[in-house]
Amino acid sequence: MKFLPTSPEITSKPPFALYDRFIARFEMLAQTPKAGRERPELMPQIRSFPEGNYLIFYREFELVVAILRVLHSARDLEEIFS
């Protein structure tokens, strides 16, 4: 992920706070891959897990969890995955 510098007037949260939350969530999903909801309406064998206003889309393989996308939950998911 790449973050652009922010101005204190724009946000009070440091730009890497969200990055750190995602990394922590990715690590949790690697340990408990079935924690996410199955999403067969979007793609076979895909799961999603919320993190704040975002959804983490991932797929579980035998030895790894692959993070496919992180999208804002307000996006048109069916359009994106079609």
PDB file as gemmi writes it, atoms N, CA and C in Angstrom:
CRYST1    1.000    1.000    1.000  90.00  90.00  90.00 P 1                      
ATOM      1  N   MET A   1       0.838  -1.169   0.000  1.00  0.00           N  
ATOM      2  CA  MET A   1       0.000   0.000   0.000  1.00  0.00           C  
ATOM      3  C   MET A   1       0.882   1.231   0.000  1.00  0.00           C  
ATOM      4  N   LYS A   2       0.401   2.269  -0.640  1.00  0.00           N  
ATOM      5  CA  LYS A   2       1.126   3.531  -0.675  1.00  0.00           C  
ATOM      6  C   LYS A   2       0.227   4.604  -0.086  1.00  0.00           C  
ATOM      7  N   PHE A   3       0.753   5.371   0.857  1.00  0.00           N  
ATOM      8  CA  PHE A   3      -0.004   6.444   1.469  1.00  0.00           C  
ATOM      9  C   PHE A   3       0.618   7.776   1.102  1.00  0.00           C  
ATOM     10  N   LEU A   4      -0.239   8.726   0.812  1.00  0.00           N  
ATOM     11  CA  LEU A   4       0.220  10.076   0.524  1.00  0.00           C  
ATOM     12  C   LEU A   4       0.265  10.866   1.825  1.00  0.00           C  
ATOM     13  N   PRO A   5       1.165  11.829   1.926  1.00  0.00           N  
ATOM     14  CA  PRO A   5       1.202  12.656   3.136  1.00  0.00           C  
ATOM     15  C   PRO A   5      -0.137  13.362   3.335  1.00  0.00           C  
ATOM     16  N   THR A   6      -0.511  13.540   4.586  1.00  0.00           N  
ATOM     17  CA  THR A   6      -1.775  14.209   4.877  1.00  0.00           C  
ATOM     18  C   THR A   6      -1.522  15.445   5.720  1.00  0.00           C  
ATOM     19  N   SER A   7      -2.451  16.347   5.669  1.00  0.00           N  
ATOM     20  CA  SER A   7      -2.398  17.565   6.459  1.00  0.00           C  
ATOM     21  C   SER A   7      -3.206  17.354   7.736  1.00  0.00           C  
ATOM     22  N   PRO A   8      -2.773  17.907   8.861  1.00  0.00           N  
ATOM     23  CA  PRO A   8      -3.547  17.765  10.103  1.00  0.00           C  
ATOM     24  C   PRO A   8      -4.970  18.298   9.971  1.00  0.00           C  
ATOM     25  N   GLU A   9      -5.188  19.252   9.056  1.00  0.00           N  
ATOM     26  CA  GLU A   9      -6.530  19.786   8.864  1.00  0.00           C  
ATOM     27  C   GLU A   9      -7.443  18.766   8.185  1.00  0.00           C  
ATOM     28  N   ILE A  10      -6.869  17.832   7.448  1.00  0.00           N  
ATOM     29  CA  ILE A  10      -7.659  16.844   6.714  1.00  0.00           C  
ATOM     30  C   ILE A  10      -8.074  15.701   7.629  1.00  0.00           C  
ATOM     31  N   THR A  11      -7.178  15.223   8.433  1.00  0.00           N  
ATOM     32  CA  THR A  11      -7.474  14.079   9.294  1.00  0.00           C  
ATOM     33  C   THR A  11      -6.697  14.177  10.596  1.00  0.00           C  
ATOM     34  N   SER A  12      -7.295  13.669  11.639  1.00  0.00           N  
ATOM     35  CA  SER A  12      -6.598  13.640  12.924  1.00  0.00           C  
ATOM     36  C   SER A  12      -5.904  12.304  13.151  1.00  0.00           C  
ATOM     37  N   LYS A  13      -6.188  11.312  12.302  1.00  0.00           N  
ATOM     38  CA  LYS A  13      -5.581   9.990  12.451  1.00  0.00           C  
ATOM     39  C   LYS A  13      -4.335   9.887  11.583  1.00  0.00           C  
ATOM     40  N   PRO A  14      -3.282   9.284  12.103  1.00  0.00           N  
ATOM     41  CA  PRO A  14      -2.084   9.108  11.282  1.00  0.00           C  
ATOM     42  C   PRO A  14      -2.380   8.188  10.099  1.00  0.00           C  
ATOM     43  N   PRO A  15      -1.769   8.442   8.954  1.00  0.00           N  
ATOM     44  CA  PRO A  15      -2.089   7.652   7.756  1.00  0.00           C  
ATOM     45  C   PRO A  15      -1.745   6.182   7.887  1.00  0.00           C  
ATOM     46  N   PHE A  16      -0.803   5.845   8.747  1.00  0.00           N  
ATOM     47  CA  PHE A  16      -0.431   4.442   8.870  1.00  0.00           C  
ATOM     48  C   PHE A  16      -1.308   3.683   9.858  1.00  0.00           C  
ATOM     49  N   ALA A  17      -2.215   4.360  10.545  1.00  0.00           N  
ATOM     50  CA  ALA A  17      -3.111   3.674  11.477  1.00  0.00           C  
ATOM     51  C   ALA A  17      -3.989   2.673  10.731  1.00  0.00           C  
ATOM     52  N   LEU A  18      -4.525   3.068   9.594  1.00  0.00           N  
ATOM     53  CA  LEU A  18      -5.354   2.165   8.796  1.00  0.00           C  
ATOM     54  C   LEU A  18      -4.514   1.013   8.259  1.00  0.00           C  
ATOM     55  N   TYR A  19      -3.337   1.320   7.798  1.00  0.00           N  
ATOM     56  CA  TYR A  19      -2.414   0.286   7.314  1.00  0.00           C  
ATOM     57  C   TYR A  19      -2.150  -0.744   8.414  1.00  0.00           C  
ATOM     58  N   ASP A  20      -1.879  -0.273   9.617  1.00  0.00           N  
ATOM     59  CA  ASP A  20      -1.608  -1.167  10.741  1.00  0.00           C  
ATOM     60  C   ASP A  20      -2.821  -2.037  11.062  1.00  0.00           C  
ATOM     61  N   ARG A  21      -4.014  -1.458  10.981  1.00  0.00           N  
ATOM     62  CA  ARG A  21      -5.232  -2.238  11.220  1.00  0.00           C  
ATOM     63  C   ARG A  21      -5.390  -3.331  10.177  1.00  0.00           C  
ATOM     64  N   PHE A  22      -5.111  -3.002   8.911  1.00  0.00           N  
ATOM     65  CA  PHE A  22      -5.214  -4.020   7.861  1.00  0.00           C  
ATOM     66  C   PHE A  22      -4.199  -5.142   8.085  1.00  0.00           C  
ATOM     67  N   ILE A  23      -2.975  -4.790   8.402  1.00  0.00           N  
ATOM     68  CA  ILE A  23      -1.949  -5.812   8.634  1.00  0.00           C  
ATOM     69  C   ILE A  23      -2.362  -6.729   9.785  1.00  0.00           C  
ATOM     70  N   ALA A  24      -2.877  -6.156  10.858  1.00  0.00           N  
ATOM     71  CA  ALA A  24      -3.335  -6.969  11.992  1.00  0.00           C  
ATOM     72  C   ALA A  24      -4.470  -7.893  11.573  1.00  0.00           C  
ATOM     73  N   ARG A  25      -5.379  -7.380  10.761  1.00  0.00           N  
ATOM     74  CA  ARG A  25      -6.505  -8.199  10.297  1.00  0.00           C  
ATOM     75  C   ARG A  25      -6.013  -9.294   9.359  1.00  0.00           C  
ATOM     76  N   PHE A  26      -5.070  -8.986   8.472  1.00  0.00           N  
ATOM     77  CA  PHE A  26      -4.517 -10.013   7.577  1.00  0.00           C  
ATOM     78  C   PHE A  26      -3.891 -11.144   8.393  1.00  0.00           C  
ATOM     79  N   GLU A  27      -3.160 -10.785   9.433  1.00  0.00           N  
ATOM     80  CA  GLU A  27      -2.529 -11.796  10.283  1.00  0.00           C  
ATOM     81  C   GLU A  27      -3.575 -12.655  10.986  1.00  0.00           C  
ATOM     82  N   MET A  28      -4.664 -12.027  11.456  1.00  0.00           N  
ATOM     83  CA  MET A  28      -5.740 -12.769  12.099  1.00  0.00           C  
ATOM     84  C   MET A  28      -6.381 -13.735  11.105  1.00  0.00           C  
ATOM     85  N   LEU A  29      -6.616 -13.278   9.875  1.00  0.00           N  
ATOM     86  CA  LEU A  29      -7.229 -14.138   8.863  1.00  0.00           C  
ATOM     87  C   LEU A  29      -6.316 -15.299   8.485  1.00  0.00           C  
ATOM     88  N   ALA A  30      -5.019 -15.080   8.518  1.00  0.00           N  
ATOM     89  CA  ALA A  30      -4.081 -16.168   8.241  1.00  0.00           C  
ATOM     90  C   ALA A  30      -4.193 -17.257   9.306  1.00  0.00           C  
ATOM     91  N   GLN A  31      -4.488 -16.860  10.538  1.00  0.00           N  
ATOM     92  CA  GLN A  31      -4.623 -17.823  11.638  1.00  0.00           C  
ATOM     93  C   GLN A  31      -6.006 -18.477  11.684  1.00  0.00           C  
ATOM     94  N   THR A  32      -7.035 -17.722  11.308  1.00  0.00           N  
ATOM     95  CA  THR A  32      -8.417 -18.223  11.357  1.00  0.00           C  
ATOM     96  C   THR A  32      -9.123 -17.905  10.040  1.00  0.00           C  
ATOM     97  N   PRO A  33      -8.753 -18.577   8.968  1.00  0.00           N  
ATOM     98  CA  PRO A  33      -9.273 -18.230   7.646  1.00  0.00           C  
ATOM     99  C   PRO A  33     -10.777 -18.421   7.471  1.00  0.00           C  
ATOM    100  N   LYS A  34     -11.395 -19.231   8.297  1.00  0.00           N  
ATOM    101  CA  LYS A  34     -12.839 -19.433   8.165  1.00  0.00           C  
ATOM    102  C   LYS A  34     -13.638 -18.339   8.879  1.00  0.00           C  
ATOM    103  N   ALA A  35     -12.964 -17.356   9.452  1.00  0.00           N  
ATOM    104  CA  ALA A  35     -13.640 -16.277  10.175  1.00  0.00           C  
ATOM    105  C   ALA A  35     -14.499 -15.427   9.251  1.00  0.00           C  
ATOM    106  N   GLY A  36     -14.094 -15.299   8.012  1.00  0.00           N  
ATOM    107  CA  GLY A  36     -14.832 -14.470   7.069  1.00  0.00           C  
ATOM    108  C   GLY A  36     -16.064 -15.160   6.516  1.00  0.00           C  
ATOM    109  N   ARG A  37     -16.939 -14.349   5.975  1.00  0.00           N  
ATOM    110  CA  ARG A  37     -18.186 -14.827   5.386  1.00  0.00           C  
ATOM    111  C   ARG A  37     -17.935 -15.319   3.969  1.00  0.00           C  
ATOM    112  N   GLU A  38     -18.497 -16.459   3.618  1.00  0.00           N  
ATOM    113  CA  GLU A  38     -18.405 -16.940   2.240  1.00  0.00           C  
ATOM    114  C   GLU A  38     -19.201 -16.008   1.335  1.00  0.00           C  
ATOM    115  N   ARG A  39     -18.676 -15.743   0.137  1.00  0.00           N  
ATOM    116  CA  ARG A  39     -19.319 -14.823  -0.808  1.00  0.00           C  
ATOM    117  C   ARG A  39     -19.483 -15.462  -2.185  1.00  0.00           C  
ATOM    118  N   PRO A  40     -20.228 -16.573  -2.293  1.00  0.00           N  
ATOM    119  CA  PRO A  40     -20.375 -17.249  -3.583  1.00  0.00           C  
ATOM    120  C   PRO A  40     -21.081 -16.399  -4.633  1.00  0.00           C  
ATOM    121  N   GLU A  41     -21.845 -15.398  -4.205  1.00  0.00           N  
ATOM    122  CA  GLU A  41     -22.526 -14.528  -5.169  1.00  0.00           C  
ATOM    123  C   GLU A  41     -21.543 -13.621  -5.907  1.00  0.00           C  
ATOM    124  N   LEU A  42     -20.341 -13.467  -5.371  1.00  0.00           N  
ATOM    125  CA  LEU A  42     -19.337 -12.612  -6.002  1.00  0.00           C  
ATOM    126  C   LEU A  42     -18.317 -13.412  -6.799  1.00  0.00           C  
ATOM    127  N   MET A  43     -17.876 -14.537  -6.219  1.00  0.00           N  
ATOM    128  CA  MET A  43     -16.847 -15.353  -6.857  1.00  0.00           C  
ATOM    129  C   MET A  43     -16.769 -16.676  -6.093  1.00  0.00           C  
ATOM    130  N   PRO A  44     -16.549 -17.780  -6.794  1.00  0.00           N  
ATOM    131  CA  PRO A  44     -16.413 -19.052  -6.079  1.00  0.00           C  
ATOM    132  C   PRO A  44     -15.212 -19.026  -5.124  1.00  0.00           C  
ATOM    133  N   GLN A  45     -15.395 -19.624  -3.976  1.00  0.00           N  
ATOM    134  CA  GLN A  45     -14.339 -19.818  -2.975  1.00  0.00           C  
ATOM    135  C   GLN A  45     -13.741 -18.521  -2.436  1.00  0.00           C  
ATOM    136  N   ILE A  46     -14.513 -17.459  -2.437  1.00  0.00           N  
ATOM    137  CA  ILE A  46     -14.024 -16.190  -1.892  1.00  0.00           C  
ATOM    138  C   ILE A  46     -14.748 -15.907  -0.577  1.00  0.00           C  
ATOM    139  N   ARG A  47     -14.042 -15.257   0.325  1.00  0.00           N  
ATOM    140  CA  ARG A  47     -14.606 -14.845   1.610  1.00  0.00           C  
ATOM    141  C   ARG A  47     -14.355 -13.351   1.804  1.00  0.00           C  
ATOM    142  N   SER A  48     -15.140 -12.751   2.689  1.00  0.00           N  
ATOM    143  CA  SER A  48     -14.902 -11.350   3.037  1.00  0.00           C  
ATOM    144  C   SER A  48     -14.948 -11.202   4.550  1.00  0.00           C  
ATOM    145  N   PHE A  49     -14.229 -10.190   5.021  1.00  0.00           N  
ATOM    146  CA  PHE A  49     -14.204  -9.878   6.445  1.00  0.00           C  
ATOM    147  C   PHE A  49     -14.149  -8.358   6.571  1.00  0.00           C  
ATOM    148  N   PRO A  50     -14.998  -7.777   7.434  1.00  0.00           N  
ATOM    149  CA  PRO A  50     -15.010  -6.317   7.561  1.00  0.00           C  
ATOM    150  C   PRO A  50     -13.861  -5.792   8.409  1.00  0.00           C  
ATOM    151  N   GLU A  51     -13.402  -4.623   8.036  1.00  0.00           N  
ATOM    152  CA  GLU A  51     -12.443  -3.863   8.849  1.00  0.00           C  
ATOM    153  C   GLU A  51     -12.841  -2.403   8.725  1.00  0.00           C  
ATOM    154  N   GLY A  52     -13.535  -1.904   9.729  1.00  0.00           N  
ATOM    155  CA  GLY A  52     -14.047  -0.537   9.654  1.00  0.00           C  
ATOM    156  C   GLY A  52     -15.028  -0.423   8.498  1.00  0.00           C  
ATOM    157  N   ASN A  53     -14.823   0.580   7.643  1.00  0.00           N  
ATOM    158  CA  ASN A  53     -15.685   0.794   6.479  1.00  0.00           C  
ATOM    159  C   ASN A  53     -15.244  -0.003   5.259  1.00  0.00           C  
ATOM    160  N   TYR A  54     -14.327  -0.914   5.437  1.00  0.00           N  
ATOM    161  CA  TYR A  54     -13.763  -1.669   4.321  1.00  0.00           C  
ATOM    162  C   TYR A  54     -14.093  -3.148   4.449  1.00  0.00           C  
ATOM    163  N   LEU A  55     -14.024  -3.830   3.318  1.00  0.00           N  
ATOM    164  CA  LEU A  55     -14.164  -5.279   3.286  1.00  0.00           C  
ATOM    165  C   LEU A  55     -12.886  -5.866   2.716  1.00  0.00           C  
ATOM    166  N   ILE A  56     -12.368  -6.854   3.395  1.00  0.00           N  
ATOM    167  CA  ILE A  56     -11.185  -7.574   2.929  1.00  0.00           C  
ATOM    168  C   ILE A  56     -11.680  -8.829   2.227  1.00  0.00           C  
ATOM    169  N   PHE A  57     -11.321  -8.982   0.973  1.00  0.00           N  
ATOM    170  CA  PHE A  57     -11.697 -10.166   0.210  1.00  0.00           C  
ATOM    171  C   PHE A  57     -10.476 -11.060   0.099  1.00  0.00           C  
ATOM    172  N   TYR A  58     -10.678 -12.328   0.390  1.00  0.00           N  
ATOM    173  CA  TYR A  58      -9.547 -13.243   0.401  1.00  0.00           C  
ATOM    174  C   TYR A  58     -10.001 -14.644   0.022  1.00  0.00           C  
ATOM    175  N   ARG A  59      -9.013 -15.468  -0.240  1.00  0.00           N  
ATOM    176  CA  ARG A  59      -9.265 -16.857  -0.592  1.00  0.00           C  
ATOM    177  C   ARG A  59      -8.317 -17.732   0.219  1.00  0.00           C  
ATOM    178  N   GLU A  60      -8.875 -18.804   0.741  1.00  0.00           N  
ATOM    179  CA  GLU A  60      -8.092 -19.740   1.543  1.00  0.00           C  
ATOM    180  C   GLU A  60      -7.570 -20.858   0.645  1.00  0.00           C  
ATOM    181  N   PHE A  61      -6.272 -21.087   0.719  1.00  0.00           N  
ATOM    182  CA  PHE A  61      -5.646 -22.211   0.036  1.00  0.00           C  
ATOM    183  C   PHE A  61      -5.143 -23.177   1.104  1.00  0.00           C  
ATOM    184  N   GLU A  62      -4.536 -24.259   0.697  1.00  0.00           N  
ATOM    185  CA  GLU A  62      -4.114 -25.272   1.665  1.00  0.00           C  
ATOM    186  C   GLU A  62      -3.175 -24.709   2.728  1.00  0.00           C  
ATOM    187  N   LEU A  63      -2.190 -23.937   2.327  1.00  0.00           N  
ATOM    188  CA  LEU A  63      -1.187 -23.451   3.281  1.00  0.00           C  
ATOM    189  C   LEU A  63      -1.174 -21.943   3.478  1.00  0.00           C  
ATOM    190  N   VAL A  64      -1.910 -21.215   2.674  1.00  0.00           N  
ATOM    191  CA  VAL A  64      -1.871 -19.753   2.757  1.00  0.00           C  
ATOM    192  C   VAL A  64      -3.265 -19.162   2.578  1.00  0.00           C  
ATOM    193  N   VAL A  65      -3.374 -17.922   2.983  1.00  0.00           N  
ATOM    194  CA  VAL A  65      -4.554 -17.112   2.707  1.00  0.00           C  
ATOM    195  C   VAL A  65      -4.100 -16.006   1.772  1.00  0.00           C  
ATOM    196  N   ALA A  66      -4.755 -15.891   0.635  1.00  0.00           N  
ATOM    197  CA  ALA A  66      -4.406 -14.854  -0.342  1.00  0.00           C  
ATOM    198  C   ALA A  66      -5.394 -13.699  -0.220  1.00  0.00           C  
ATOM    199  N   ILE A  67      -4.878 -12.516   0.080  1.00  0.00           N  
ATOM    200  CA  ILE A  67      -5.709 -11.316   0.116  1.00  0.00           C  
ATOM    201  C   ILE A  67      -5.889 -10.872  -1.331  1.00  0.00           C  
ATOM    202  N   LEU A  68      -7.134 -10.848  -1.786  1.00  0.00           N  
ATOM    203  CA  LEU A  68      -7.412 -10.507  -3.178  1.00  0.00           C  
ATOM    204  C   LEU A  68      -7.662  -9.019  -3.377  1.00  0.00           C  
ATOM    205  N   ARG A  69      -8.455  -8.443  -2.482  1.00  0.00           N  
ATOM    206  CA  ARG A  69      -8.807  -7.025  -2.611  1.00  0.00           C  
ATOM    207  C   ARG A  69      -9.231  -6.482  -1.260  1.00  0.00           C  
ATOM    208  N   VAL A  70      -9.078  -5.181  -1.116  1.00  0.00           N  
ATOM    209  CA  VAL A  70      -9.644  -4.452   0.014  1.00  0.00           C  
ATOM    210  C   VAL A  70     -10.441  -3.316  -0.605  1.00  0.00           C  
ATOM    211  N   LEU A  71     -11.747  -3.318  -0.346  1.00  0.00           N  
ATOM    212  CA  LEU A  71     -12.634  -2.338  -0.968  1.00  0.00           C  
ATOM    213  C   LEU A  71     -13.487  -1.647   0.086  1.00  0.00           C  
ATOM    214  N   HIS A  72     -13.840  -0.398  -0.194  1.00  0.00           N  
ATOM    215  CA  HIS A  72     -14.773   0.300   0.678  1.00  0.00           C  
ATOM    216  C   HIS A  72     -16.119  -0.401   0.586  1.00  0.00           C  
ATOM    217  N   SER A  73     -16.785  -0.556   1.707  1.00  0.00           N  
ATOM    218  CA  SER A  73     -18.033  -1.319   1.736  1.00  0.00           C  
ATOM    219  C   SER A  73     -19.177  -0.654   0.976  1.00  0.00           C  
ATOM    220  N   ALA A  74     -19.050   0.626   0.646  1.00  0.00           N  
ATOM    221  CA  ALA A  74     -20.107   1.308  -0.106  1.00  0.00           C  
ATOM    222  C   ALA A  74     -20.010   1.068  -1.611  1.00  0.00           C  
ATOM    223  N   ARG A  75     -18.947   0.432  -2.053  1.00  0.00           N  
ATOM    224  CA  ARG A  75     -18.769   0.179  -3.488  1.00  0.00           C  
ATOM    225  C   ARG A  75     -19.784  -0.847  -3.980  1.00  0.00           C  
ATOM    226  N   ASP A  76     -20.041  -0.837  -5.286  1.00  0.00           N  
ATOM    227  CA  ASP A  76     -20.933  -1.813  -5.919  1.00  0.00           C  
ATOM    228  C   ASP A  76     -20.137  -3.101  -6.135  1.00  0.00           C  
ATOM    229  N   LEU A  77     -20.201  -3.981  -5.177  1.00  0.00           N  
ATOM    230  CA  LEU A  77     -19.370  -5.185  -5.190  1.00  0.00           C  
ATOM    231  C   LEU A  77     -19.703  -6.118  -6.346  1.00  0.00           C  
ATOM    232  N   GLU A  78     -20.983  -6.273  -6.640  1.00  0.00           N  
ATOM    233  CA  GLU A  78     -21.361  -7.159  -7.746  1.00  0.00           C  
ATOM    234  C   GLU A  78     -20.816  -6.643  -9.071  1.00  0.00           C  
ATOM    235  N   GLU A  79     -20.807  -5.345  -9.251  1.00  0.00           N  
ATOM    236  CA  GLU A  79     -20.255  -4.758 -10.480  1.00  0.00           C  
ATOM    237  C   GLU A  79     -18.740  -4.978 -10.544  1.00  0.00           C  
ATOM    238  N   ILE A  80     -18.062  -4.795  -9.446  1.00  0.00           N  
ATOM    239  CA  ILE A  80     -16.607  -4.945  -9.413  1.00  0.00           C  
ATOM    240  C   ILE A  80     -16.194  -6.382  -9.688  1.00  0.00           C  
ATOM    241  N   PHE A  81     -16.910  -7.339  -9.116  1.00  0.00           N  
ATOM    242  CA  PHE A  81     -16.531  -8.740  -9.261  1.00  0.00           C  
ATOM    243  C   PHE A  81     -17.107  -9.402 -10.506  1.00  0.00           C  
ATOM    244  N   SER A  82     -17.938  -8.691 -11.258  1.00  0.00           N  
ATOM    245  CA  SER A  82     -18.527  -9.312 -12.462  1.00  0.00           C  
ATOM    246  C   SER A  82     -17.566  -9.321 -13.630  1.00  0.00           C  
TER     247      SER A  82                                                      
END                                                                             
